[in-house]
Each structure stands twice: as structure tokens, then as C-alpha cells.
Amino acid sequence: MARKTYTEEYKKHLVKLVQAGRSPEQLAKEYEPSARTIRLWLQAEEKQNLANESQKNQELKKLRAENARLREERDILKKIEICCWSFERSFERSFERSRD
């Protein structure tokens, strides 16, 4: 007997029905795949979702670290700007006094 192949769209449709509350057994009676096959598709979908979440969490962690680094750099630049401004003001005052 030849093995039947199903499209990804079809598999996702049945997985969504299971996630919505239908049992694999009910779907197996209504549709062609066996309940075991539908459960395997559901497990594969859940694994993929976990992998996607893990990848998203890693990306979020990386972005948070980069954000913290950029904030630190910004704060350092603000402090440098304040120091330069203070030095410039001090220099201007000294120059004005020397001209008097």
C-alpha cells in the first residue's frame, strides 16, 4: 500500500482543530489520517513552537544586552559633554579675565 502524503497546509489545519479542542480520534474518523498521525503532527508543531520561542528568547536577550551597552555608551558621552562644556566655560572665563 502506497504511503499517502499530505500538504503542510492540511497538516496545520488538522493541528489547529486539535488545538481548538477536537480529539485526534474524532478527526481521524472525519478525515483520512489516523489519530496517531495527527498526534505526531501535533507533537512536531509543538516542538517547532518551542524552538521558535527559544530562538525569540535568545534574540531578545541579545537585544537587551545591546540596549544596555548603548545606554551605557550614551551616559558616558553625556558625561564627556558636560565635562567639555564645563572646561569650555572655564576657559572662556579665564580668557575674559586675562583681557581685562
FIKOLZA-1660 file (N, C-alpha, C; in steps of 0.1 Angstrom, whole numbers, plus 5000, padded with zeros to 4 digits):
% residues 100
   i   px   py   pz ch aa at
   1 5008 4988 5000  A  M  N
   1 5000 5000 5000  A  M CA
   1 5009 5012 5000  A  M  C
   2 5006 5022 4991  A  A  N
   2 5014 5034 4990  A  A CA
   2 5011 5043 5002  A  A  C
   3 5021 5050 5006  A  R  N
   3 5020 5059 5017  A  R CA
   3 5015 5072 5012  A  R  C
   4 5004 5077 5018  A  K  N
   4 4998 5089 5014  A  K CA
   4 5006 5101 5020  A  K  C
   5 5008 5111 5012  A  T  N
   5 5014 5124 5017  A  T CA
   5 5004 5135 5018  A  T  C
   6 5006 5143 5027  A  Y  N
   6 4996 5154 5030  A  Y CA
   6 5004 5168 5029  A  Y  C
   7 4997 5178 5024  A  T  N
   7 5003 5191 5024  A  T CA
   7 5005 5197 5038  A  T  C
   8 5015 5206 5039  A  E  N
   8 5017 5212 5052  A  E CA
   8 5004 5220 5056  A  E  C
   9 4998 5226 5046  A  E  N
   9 4986 5234 5050  A  E CA
   9 4975 5224 5056  A  E  C
  10 4973 5212 5050  A  Y  N
  10 4964 5203 5055  A  Y CA
  10 4968 5198 5069  A  Y  C
  11 4980 5195 5071  A  K  N
  11 4985 5191 5085  A  K CA
  11 4982 5202 5095  A  K  C
  12 4986 5215 5091  A  K  N
  12 4984 5226 5100  A  K CA
  12 4969 5228 5104  A  K  C
  13 4961 5226 5094  A  H  N
  13 4946 5227 5096  A  H CA
  13 4942 5217 5107  A  H  C
  14 4946 5205 5105  A  L  N
  14 4942 5194 5115  A  L CA
  14 4948 5197 5129  A  L  C
  15 4960 5202 5129  A  V  N
  15 4967 5205 5142  A  V CA
  15 4959 5216 5149  A  V  C
  16 4955 5226 5141  A  K  N
  16 4947 5237 5147  A  K CA
  16 4934 5232 5152  A  K  C
  17 4928 5223 5146  A  L  N
  17 4915 5217 5151  A  L CA
  17 4917 5210 5164  A  L  C
  18 4928 5203 5165  A  V  N
  18 4932 5196 5178  A  V CA
  18 4934 5207 5189  A  V  C
  19 4941 5217 5185  A  Q  N
  19 4944 5228 5195  A  Q CA
  19 4931 5235 5199  A  Q  C
  20 4921 5235 5190  A  A  N
  20 4909 5241 5193  A  A CA
  20 4899 5232 5202  A  A  C
  21 4904 5220 5204  A  G  N
  21 4896 5211 5213  A  G CA
  21 4891 5198 5207  A  G  C
  22 4893 5196 5195  A  R  N
  22 4888 5184 5189  A  R CA
  22 4899 5173 5192  A  R  C
  23 4894 5161 5193  A  S  N
  23 4904 5150 5196  A  S CA
  23 4909 5144 5183  A  S  C
  24 4921 5139 5184  A  P  N
  24 4927 5132 5172  A  P CA
  24 4918 5121 5167  A  P  C
  25 4911 5114 5176  A  E  N
  25 4903 5103 5172  A  E CA
  25 4891 5108 5164  A  E  C
  26 4885 5119 5169  A  Q  N
  26 4873 5125 5161  A  Q CA
  26 4878 5129 5147  A  Q  C
  27 4889 5135 5146  A  L  N
  27 4894 5140 5133  A  L CA
  27 4898 5128 5124  A  L  C
  28 4903 5117 5130  A  A  N
  28 4906 5105 5122  A  A CA
  28 4894 5099 5116  A  A  C
  29 4883 5100 5123  A  K  N
  29 4870 5095 5117  A  K CA
  29 4865 5104 5106  A  K  C
  30 4867 5117 5108  A  E  N
  30 4861 5126 5098  A  E CA
  30 4871 5128 5086  A  E  C
  31 4884 5128 5089  A  Y  N
  31 4894 5130 5079  A  Y CA
  31 4901 5117 5077  A  Y  C
  32 4911 5116 5068  A  E  N
  32 4917 5104 5064  A  E CA
  32 4929 5100 5074  A  E  C
  33 4937 5109 5078  A  P  N
  33 4949 5104 5086  A  P CA
  33 4944 5097 5099  A  P  C
  34 4953 5088 5104  A  S  N
  34 4950 5082 5117  A  S CA
  34 4952 5091 5128  A  S  C
  35 4946 5087 5140  A  A  N
  35 4948 5096 5152  A  A CA
  35 4962 5097 5156  A  A  C
  36 4970 5086 5154  A  R  N
  36 4984 5086 5157  A  R CA
  36 4991 5096 5149  A  R  C
  37 4988 5096 5136  A  T  N
  37 4995 5105 5127  A  T CA
  37 4992 5119 5130  A  T  C
  38 4980 5122 5134  A  I  N
  38 4976 5136 5138  A  I CA
  38 4983 5140 5151  A  I  C
  39 4984 5130 5160  A  R  N
  39 4992 5133 5172  A  R CA
  39 5007 5136 5169  A  R  C
  40 5012 5129 5160  A  L  N
  40 5026 5131 5156  A  L CA
  40 5028 5145 5150  A  L  C
  41 5018 5149 5142  A  W  N
  41 5019 5163 5136  A  W CA
  41 5018 5173 5147  A  W  C
  42 5009 5170 5157  A  L  N
  42 5007 5180 5168  A  L CA
  42 5021 5181 5176  A  L  C
  43 5027 5170 5179  A  Q  N
  43 5040 5170 5186  A  Q CA
  43 5050 5177 5178  A  Q  C
  44 5051 5175 5165  A  A  N
  44 5060 5182 5156  A  A CA
  44 5058 5197 5157  A  A  C
  45 5045 5201 5156  A  E  N
  45 5042 5215 5157  A  E CA
  45 5046 5221 5171  A  E  C
  46 5044 5214 5181  A  E  N
  46 5047 5219 5195  A  E CA
  46 5063 5220 5196  A  E  C
  47 5070 5211 5190  A  K  N
  47 5085 5212 5191  A  K CA
  47 5089 5224 5183  A  K  C
  48 5083 5226 5171  A  Q  N
  48 5087 5238 5163  A  Q CA
  48 5084 5251 5171  A  Q  C
  49 5072 5251 5177  A  N  N
  49 5069 5263 5185  A  N CA
  49 5079 5266 5196  A  N  C
  50 5083 5255 5203  A  L  N
  50 5093 5256 5214  A  L CA
  50 5106 5261 5208  A  L  C
  51 5110 5256 5197  A  A  N
  51 5123 5261 5190  A  A CA
  51 5122 5275 5187  A  A  C
  52 5110 5279 5181  A  N  N
  52 5108 5293 5178  A  N CA
  52 5109 5302 5190  A  N  C
  53 5102 5298 5201  A  E  N
  53 5102 5306 5213  A  E CA
  53 5117 5307 5219  A  E  C
  54 5124 5296 5218  A  S  N
  54 5138 5296 5223  A  S CA
  54 5146 5306 5215  A  S  C
  55 5144 5306 5202  A  Q  N
  55 5151 5315 5193  A  Q CA
  55 5148 5329 5196  A  Q  C
  56 5135 5332 5198  A  K  N
  56 5130 5345 5201  A  K CA
  56 5136 5350 5214  A  K  C
  57 5136 5341 5224  A  N  N
  57 5142 5344 5237  A  N CA
  57 5157 5348 5236  A  N  C
  58 5164 5340 5228  A  Q  N
  58 5178 5343 5226  A  Q CA
  58 5180 5357 5219  A  Q  C
  59 5172 5360 5209  A  E  N
  59 5173 5372 5202  A  E CA
  59 5169 5384 5212  A  E  C
  60 5159 5382 5220  A  L  N
  60 5155 5392 5230  A  L CA
  60 5166 5394 5240  A  L  C
  61 5173 5384 5245  A  K  N
  61 5184 5385 5254  A  K CA
  61 5195 5393 5248  A  K  C
  62 5198 5390 5235  A  K  N
  62 5209 5397 5228  A  K CA
  62 5205 5412 5226  A  K  C
  63 5193 5415 5223  A  L  N
  63 5189 5429 5221  A  L CA
  63 5189 5436 5234  A  L  C
  64 5185 5430 5245  A  R  N
  64 5186 5436 5258  A  R CA
  64 5200 5440 5262  A  R  C
  65 5209 5431 5259  A  A  N
  65 5223 5433 5262  A  A CA
  65 5229 5445 5254  A  A  C
  66 5225 5445 5241  A  E  N
  66 5229 5456 5232  A  E CA
  66 5223 5469 5237  A  E  C
  67 5211 5469 5241  A  N  N
  67 5204 5481 5246  A  N CA
  67 5211 5486 5258  A  N  C
  68 5215 5477 5267  A  A  N
  68 5222 5481 5279  A  A CA
  68 5236 5487 5276  A  A  C
  69 5243 5481 5266  A  R  N
  69 5256 5487 5262  A  R CA
  69 5254 5501 5256  A  R  C
  70 5244 5502 5248  A  L  N
  70 5242 5515 5241  A  L CA
  70 5238 5526 5251  A  L  C
  71 5230 5522 5261  A  R  N
  71 5226 5532 5272  A  R CA
  71 5239 5536 5280  A  R  C
  72 5248 5526 5282  A  E  N
  72 5260 5530 5290  A  E CA
  72 5269 5539 5281  A  E  C
  73 5270 5536 5268  A  E  N
  73 5278 5545 5260  A  E CA
  73 5271 5559 5259  A  E  C
  74 5258 5560 5258  A  R  N
  74 5252 5573 5258  A  R CA
  74 5254 5580 5271  A  R  C
  75 5254 5574 5283  A  D  N
  75 5256 5580 5295  A  D CA
  75 5271 5585 5296  A  D  C
  76 5280 5577 5291  A  I  N
  76 5294 5582 5291  A  I CA
  76 5296 5594 5282  A  I  C
  77 5290 5594 5271  A  L  N
  77 5290 5606 5262  A  L CA
  77 5284 5618 5268  A  L  C
  78 5273 5616 5275  A  K  N
  78 5267 5628 5282  A  K CA
  78 5277 5633 5292  A  K  C
  79 5284 5625 5300  A  K  N
  79 5293 5629 5310  A  K CA
  79 5305 5637 5303  A  K  C
  80 5309 5632 5292  A  I  N
  80 5320 5638 5285  A  I CA
  80 5316 5652 5280  A  I  C
  81 5304 5653 5275  A  E  N
  81 5298 5665 5270  A  E CA
  81 5298 5675 5281  A  E  C
  82 5293 5671 5293  A  I  N
  82 5293 5680 5305  A  I CA
  82 5306 5685 5309  A  I  C
  83 5316 5676 5309  A  C  N
  83 5330 5680 5312  A  C CA
  83 5335 5689 5302  A  C  C
  84 5333 5687 5289  A  C  N
  84 5338 5696 5279  A  C CA
  84 5331 5710 5280  A  C  C
  85 5319 5710 5282  A  W  N
  85 5311 5722 5284  A  W CA
  85 5317 5730 5296  A  W  C
  86 5319 5723 5307  A  S  N
  86 5325 5730 5319  A  S CA
  86 5339 5735 5316  A  S  C
  87 5347 5727 5309  A  F  N
  87 5360 5732 5306  A  F CA
  87 5360 5744 5297  A  F  C
  88 5351 5744 5287  A  E  N
  88 5349 5755 5277  A  E CA
  88 5345 5767 5285  A  E  C
  89 5336 5766 5293  A  R  N
  89 5331 5778 5301  A  R CA
  89 5342 5783 5310  A  R  C
  90 5350 5774 5316  A  S  N
  90 5361 5778 5325  A  S CA
  90 5372 5786 5316  A  S  C
  91 5375 5780 5305  A  F  N
  91 5384 5786 5296  A  F CA
  91 5380 5800 5291  A  F  C
  92 5367 5801 5288  A  E  N
  92 5362 5814 5283  A  E CA
  92 5363 5825 5294  A  E  C
  93 5360 5821 5306  A  R  N
  93 5361 5830 5318  A  R CA
  93 5375 5834 5320  A  R  C
  94 5384 5825 5319  A  S  N
  94 5399 5828 5321  A  S CA
  94 5404 5837 5310  A  S  C
  95 5399 5835 5298  A  F  N
  95 5403 5843 5287  A  F CA
  95 5397 5858 5289  A  F  C
  96 5385 5859 5293  A  E  N
  96 5379 5872 5295  A  E CA
  96 5386 5879 5306  A  E  C
  97 5390 5872 5317  A  R  N
  97 5397 5879 5328  A  R CA
  97 5411 5884 5323  A  R  C
  98 5417 5876 5315  A  S  N
  98 5431 5880 5310  A  S CA
  98 5430 5892 5301  A  S  C
  99 5419 5894 5295  A  R  N
  99 5418 5905 5286  A  R CA
  99 5415 5918 5293  A  R  C
 100 5410 5917 5305  A  D  N
 100 5407 5929 5313  A  D CA
 100 5419 5935 5319  A  D  C
% end
